[in-house]
Amino acid sequence: MIAITAGVAIAPISVPWGYATGLIVLVAIVVIFLLKVPTLEVTGENLTVGRATIERKFVGEAVGYRGEEAFKQRGQKLHGLAFMNLRGWLDAVVCIEVTDPRDETPYWITSTRRPEELTAALNGVMYEYTEEGQRESESHHAESPTDD
């Protein structure tokens, strides 16, 4: 919309310049968005999520979520002091506990396309493999009738 607006603003002066301006603005916006995409990096010493970095010695339990439980983690169950790196178009999230006693942040929550890989890199687990997740899965299976 911004690119179209820029092109339309210049079009009364010159239609070819209007097209060119719209195209240039569109390319600039795409480049800016690509450069600003937050990255996740796990090394032996640090965890980097977007612009934030924490030493691995202060990283506690990591749990990955998909589907309805991920939705709850981003909403109902979200702690007000949590560090958030959320992208609305990604379903999965990983919650990473912060164990630094000097830090008020209870955990980091970040969206990711590959929560299994991130939790594995942090020696964590996906929610469905936790005791709570297995109990919830069993209760859903018990509630839903099966067709015989």
Secondary structure as UniProt FT lines:
FT   HELIX           2..10
FT   TURN            11..13
FT   HELIX           15..35
FT   STRAND          40..42
FT   STRAND          46..49
FT   TURN            50..51
FT   STRAND          52..55
FT   HELIX           56..58
FT   STRAND          59..65
FT   HELIX           67..74
FT   TURN            75..77
FT   TURN            80..81
FT   STRAND          83..85
FT   TURN            88..89
FT   STRAND          93..98
FT   TURN            101..102
FT   STRAND          107..111
FT   HELIX           115..121
FT   TURN            122..123
FT   STRAND          125..126
FT   HELIX           127..129
FT   HELIX           131..143
//
